[in-house]
Amino acid sequence: MKKIILATNNLHKIEEIQSFLLPLGFEIHSARDTAIPKTEEDQSTLQGNALKKARETFQATGILSLADDTGLEVYSLDMRPGVYSSRYAGENVSYEDNNKKLIHELSGLASDKRGARFRTVIAIVGDGFKKTVEGIVEGSILETLRGVQGFGYDPLFVPNGSVKTYAEMTIEEKNTLSHRARALEKAVEVLKKI
């Protein structure tokens, strides 16, 4: 059985990614299962961070590695928080802190000025192999939190064509249309060829 390591400690991400990779027959591990040092996400792009995490994980283990970096890009904020999405309100902050900052920065804006997109870049690195894929979902940011599922900005983001936030969806619903799901569908096609 082929092994793959997910270069993340985030349980929510691990669950989402596993649901796509398990049917491929991989033995799936994550950074939670190993003593891999955490990668410093200091690159200026989502692609740069994803590649760095996958590359460092592969170098430490010699096992095919998959990493992602995801950003919420808000048009009226010049695509912020973007690459800083997980630490938008500062270092070592909670999802709630980041959501509060985003709500504050968008306060008073009309609904047609609250457009945003979620973008995920997935990097796969192996022996002599390096590939990235991307998934994007357009949507808008609410004025208040709705829903209890998911993580991050999920309670504020409504994808175009939906009345629900990501946080109001089951993982199955979210996996049919999320940015990470779209990137994972492309990653699955890459992994099938390896």
C-alpha positions, 0 to 999 in steps of 0.5 A: 500500500502506498503511503502519503503524509498530510503536512498538517496538524489541523483535524478539520483539514485532515478529515476533509482530505482523507475523505478524498484520498481513502478511496485511492487506497493510500495509507494516510498519515498526518503531521500529527502522527510524526515528529516532523517540525512545524513548517514556518509559513513565511512565503508570500503566496499560498502556492509558496507555503503549500510547496514549502510544507510539502517539500519539508515534510517529504525531506523529513520522511521520504514519503510522498507528501501533500500540503495545502494553504488556503486563503480568504480573499476579500475584494474590497480589502485588496484581497486580504487576508489572503496568505495571512488568513489564519493569523489575520488578527495576529499570531496565535489567535483563535478563529473567533478573533479572525472573524471579529476582525473581518466583521469589523473591517467590513462593517457598514459595507453594502452586500454588493461590496462584500464579495470574496473568494476562498482559494486553496493551493495543494502541493504534492511532493515526492521523489523527483516529483512536484505538482500544485493544483488550485481550487477557488469558490466565489462567494460573499461575507456575512455581517454576522456568524451563522452555523457551527460546523467547519472552522476558520471563516466558515460561519461568515462565507456564503458560496455563490448559489447557496443560502447556507454558510459553509458552517451551516453545511454538513461535511458531505455538503461542503465537500461537494462545492468547497475550494478545498474539495475542488483542489482535492478533486484535481489532486486525486487526478494527479495521485492516480497517475503517480 
